[in-house]
Amino acid sequence: MQKFIVPSIYCPFPSAISPYADILHNHTLDWVQHFDLVKDKKAFEHLRASRFGWLAARAYPDASLDRLKIVADWNTWLFVLDDQCDEWGIGKHPEQLAVLHFRCLEVLSGSMPIDDDVALVHAIYDIRVRLQPLMPLSWLTRFVQSAAEYFESTLWEAKNRAQGIWPESKTYIQMRPYTGGLYTDIDLVELTEGIALPLFVRKNVVIQQLTEITNNVVCWSNDIISLQKEFEHHDMHNLVLILHHRQQISLQAAINRVVKLIERQVRRFIVLESSLPSFGAENDEDIMKFIAVMRAWMRGNLDWSLESGRYRPIEEIETSQAIQPITNWAAISPA
């Protein structure tokens, strides 16, 4: 694989982190051990190095500890599922993956787990039980729907892998917000911030565009951050690799193109944010909290990738600047 350089990713929002970051980190490790979500020491140490609690701390820096614990556990659950799909091989077996997803969705929707259920099912039930007294049924229904769309999108990925299909870039961009699971995290903003956005606010075109942009920025940034990991696993679900493959351009040109796409999205977010209409004093205050978390997600995801051991350079990929370009993210300022 050719040498490449990762340019700085434009993200002018300030860094922030919850004072509970270390507590969250230790909590998620205990939670994973309690439900026996990883089966060997090496996998657990990789989980420890990934510091998923720190991702929640950066994405929701103002949230209370009790609610942050739920968010951190949910995101850890998603990452563990992703890793176990690789380890079990079911990420390339749609039928097996569909069975697992169906059972997880049943339990997240309120069904009781049974002794024969795998650890992931028992863990997702724990999340459901902790969410239920905090959020209304209408919100829980939305959250389950977002999770269902995530499951469906990862099944689409599994079918592509099984058949050796490289998605078209347009289709991939359309599906990427769902495969990243970030819509569930955007739903969780109402939990962490103690707000309840009414339907007419959630469905406002500008709010929906801001949400879509946030999703794109986080997911496309992850495609750059995880490029080496996807290459190692021969996975075609990465925007850089898809542009490289489909458009027959160099890997460096594909990276540069995705970096430019991210910059355009961030700049569009800033313009749209300034054009938001008023929805009334009470709603406007909640909307500001909502948007603040979306900014925190875009920046926090980059900051966390610096701190996390989840994405490590792979020796098969020669890089002229393996780590140094990423450190530039912490020093980015508006152009």
Secondary structure as GFF3:
##gff-version 3
##sequence-region A 1 335
A	DSSP	alpha_helix	21	34	.	.	.	ID=ss1
A	DSSP	alpha_helix	41	50	.	.	.	ID=ss2
A	DSSP	alpha_helix	52	59	.	.	.	ID=ss3
A	DSSP	alpha_helix	65	88	.	.	.	ID=ss4
A	DSSP	three_ten_helix	90	92	.	.	.	ID=ss5
A	DSSP	alpha_helix	94	108	.	.	.	ID=ss6
A	DSSP	alpha_helix	119	131	.	.	.	ID=ss7
A	DSSP	alpha_helix	137	163	.	.	.	ID=ss8
A	DSSP	alpha_helix	169	179	.	.	.	ID=ss9
A	DSSP	alpha_helix	182	193	.	.	.	ID=ss10
A	DSSP	alpha_helix	199	202	.	.	.	ID=ss11
A	DSSP	alpha_helix	205	225	.	.	.	ID=ss12
A	DSSP	alpha_helix	227	232	.	.	.	ID=ss13
A	DSSP	alpha_helix	239	246	.	.	.	ID=ss14
A	DSSP	alpha_helix	251	274	.	.	.	ID=ss15
A	DSSP	alpha_helix	281	307	.	.	.	ID=ss16
A	DSSP	alpha_helix	324	327	.	.	.	ID=ss17
A	DSSP	three_ten_helix	328	331	.	.	.	ID=ss18
###
